[in-house]
């Protein structure tokens, strides 16, 4: 476990972007596991700037996103596919056919989860996985529970997660209650993991995740077992 403490969000974003760029330059066909939410926005902006300046080439990169809300079409402004297109994919030269996000409109979410799991396996797994951290310790949409879910699955969101996501929706009834999320197997199978955490409100759950008991009640705690984990944060300084 390597911890990089940064002074602020901007420094954290730069450190995250630098590691991703290092990966892409060393392996132009790398498989990137990507996250959504406010935490990676700064890093994604820096990746876009690197491409525009000629400092990065994403043409051979394959991306796999962690999750997607059920019931939201790709063009819905709150879908994670839309988020990725708007904040990263449309600003770099990645082949859109190589950008993978679960299908939130699938009539059978369980079948879609199985398809997505097989897709990740067909890619040979993830080379570099970027993760954020939820206030309840979730990574992806792996919520606190009685076990660590191994495979991609259809999940119902924790009430705390729904509340945290409410700021993105105009009406409470529009907030999705379930999602398709990859499991621990794909995350822990990644060659490298970056856990990016910003904000003092996440300091306690980050400490619990890194130094507490390894338990499915704190899903991120399983990351303690990974042999190439880098934590980049502005909340432990």
N, C-alpha and C positions, 0 to 999 in steps of 0.2 A: 504494500500500500504506500503510495506516494501522495503527500498532501502539499498543494501549492496554495498558499495564502496570498490573497491579493487585497489591495487597499480599497477597491471599489468595483462596481459592476463593469466599468469600462476595462479595467485591467483583467478582470476575470474573463470577459469576452475575448480579449486579445489572446490570452493564454489558451483558451479553448480553440480559437481559430488557428493559432499557430500549430497546435498538435494535429488538427485535422489536415492542414495544408502539408505538414511534414509527411503524414500518411499518404496523401494523394500523390505527392511528388515521388515518394519512394516506391509506390505501387499504383501506377496509373489506372489499373483495373480493380482497385480496391472495392470491397463491399462495405459501405458505410451504414450503420444503424443510426437513424436520426430521430430526434424528439421534437415535440411541439411545445407550446406554452411561451411565456414571456422570457424565461431564462435564456434560451438559445438565440433570441432575436439579434442581440448584439454581435454574436459570433457569425450568424448567417449574413449579416450586413457586411462584415469584414471579409467573408469568403467571396461575396459578390464583388467587392472592391478589388480583391486580389485578381479575380478573373478579368475584370474590366481593365486593369492595369497591365495585363499580360503576364502576371506572376503566377497564374494557376490555370491548369487545363483539366476540366472535369469530363471530357468527352468519353472517356472509357470507364468512368465511375458508375457503380450500381448502388442504389440506395434502397433501404428497407426501413419503413417507418414502424414505430412501436405499436401504434394503435389507431383506431378510428371509431367515432361515435356511430352507433346503430341508428338508422333512420335518416341520416343526412346525406344528400347527394353531393357529388364532388364539387358542384358549383355553388353549394350552400356556403355562405361566407363564414359559417362557424365550423365547417368540416375541416378536418386536418389535411385532407388533400388540397383544399383551397388555401389553407394556411401555408403549406409548403410551396405551392405554386407561386403564391403572392410574395412570400418572403425570401425564397431562395431559388427555386428551379427556374423561374422566368428571368433570373438575373445572371445565370451561368450557362455554360454550354453543355450541360448534361443532357443525354438523350432521354426524353420523357418516357420512352418505352422501358428505360432502365430504372425508373423511379417507381417504387412499389409502396402502396398504402392499402390496407384492407378495404374491401368494398362495404361501406356502411349501408348500402341499399340492398344487400343480398337478402333474398326472401328466407333463406336458411342460414342464419348466422353461424351455427355449429359447423355446417359444411364449408362455409367460407373460412372459418378458423382453421379447419383441417387443410384446406387448399393453401392457405398462407403459410402454415407450418411446413408443408411439403415444398413450397417455393423457396423458403429459406434454406432448407436442406439441399435443394437442387443447386443453389448458389455456392454450396460448400461452407455455409455458415457466414457469420459476420466477422469482418476483420477489425473494425473499430466501431464500438458502440458508444454513442453519446446518450447520457441519461440525465434527467432532472430528478428532483425529489419532492414528493408531495408532503403536505403538512402532517399527514398521518403515517408517513414513511413509505408511501407507495412509490414504485417505479413502474413505468408504463401505466397500465390500469390494473396492476397486480395489487389488489387491496388487502388490508389486514384480514387474516382468516385463520383457519385451523391447519392449513397446509400450504406449502409452496407449490403453486400450479406449474407443472412441468411444461406443458405445451400451450400453444396459442389456443384461446378459447373465447367464448361469448361470456362476458362478465357483467354483473349488475354493480353499479357504482355505489360506493360508500356515501352515506349522507354528507359527510364532511367534504368529500370530493365534489359532490353536486353543489354544495354551498359555495365552495371555492370557485367553481366554474360559472356561478350565476352572474358574475360581473360581465361575462361575455354575451349574455342573452338579455333581450329587452323584457321578456316575460318568463316567469318561473316555469310555466307549463311548456315552454319551448326547450327546456334543458333536457337533453337525453339522459335516460336513466340506465342505459347499458351501452356497452362498447365491445369491439373485438380487440383483444390485446395479446401480444406475444407473451410467452411464458418464461419461466426461469431458465429452461434448457437453452433456448436461443441466446438469451442475455449472457448467461454464464459460459456459454460456448464461444463467445466472442474472443478473439485473440487479445484485444485490448479494450478496456472500458474507461471512459471519462465520465465522472459524476460531477456535474456542474451545479452548484448551489449558491443562491444569492439571497441576501436579506437576513437581518437579525432575527426575524420571526421564525426562521428555519434552523437557527443555531442549536436548539435543544434536540430536535428530531435528528439532525445530522450527527450530533455527538452520540445519541442513542444508537443510530444506525452503524456508526463506526466502532464504538467501544462497548456497546451493550451486548446482551445475549443475542445469539442468532436464533431468531424466532419468526414464524410467519405472521405474528402480530405486528412486526416491524419488517415488512418485506425487504427493504433495502439492506437490512442487516446481513443478508446472505452474501452481499458483495464482499464481505470480509474474507470470504473463501477464495476469491479470485486472485490469481497470481500476477496480474498486470493491471491493477486498478490505480487510476490517478484521480484524486479529488481536487477540484479547482473551486475555491470558494472565497467569498468576501465576508463571511460571517463567523470565522474562527479567530480572527486577528485580535 
